[in-house]
């Protein structure tokens, strides 16, 4: 099986399950996990670039709106 075959199989699997995937991404569990990950990344970034805290928070909040259900 070549790369193209694997990519096409992945696309087919996504198409067959896109409703379930969308539901999982917008779930409470995904919200909890994404909040922890985003908070950790933001805290780390603030330690590296303390002068950019406001921008880091803005980026974190924008990313959070795309994941989970809140």
C-alpha positions, -999 to +999 in steps of 0.1 A: +000+000+000+015+033-011+012+067+006-016+078-018-036+047-009-032+054+029-041+091+024-072+081+004-082+055+031-078+082+057-100+105+038-126+078+033-126+070+071-129+107+079-159+110+055-176+080+070-171+092+106-171+130+104-203+134+124-188+113+152-155+132+150-172+166+152-193+154+182-161+142+200-143+174+193-172+194+208-176+171+239-171+180+275-142+156+277-125+174+248-131+207+265-114+196+297-084+181+279-080+211+256-082+235+285-054+217+304-032+215+273-038+251+263-032+264+298+000+245+300+013+257+267+003+293+276+020+292+310+052+278+293+051+305+266+047+332+293+078+320+311+097+322+278+082+356+267+069+373+298+063+406+279+038+389+256+013+377+282-016+396+267-010+382+232-004+347+245-038+349+264-055+361+232-040+332+212-050+307+239-086+320+240-089+319+202-077+283+201-100+274+230-130+286+211-123+260+183-121+230+207-146+215+231-180+228+239-173+262+256 
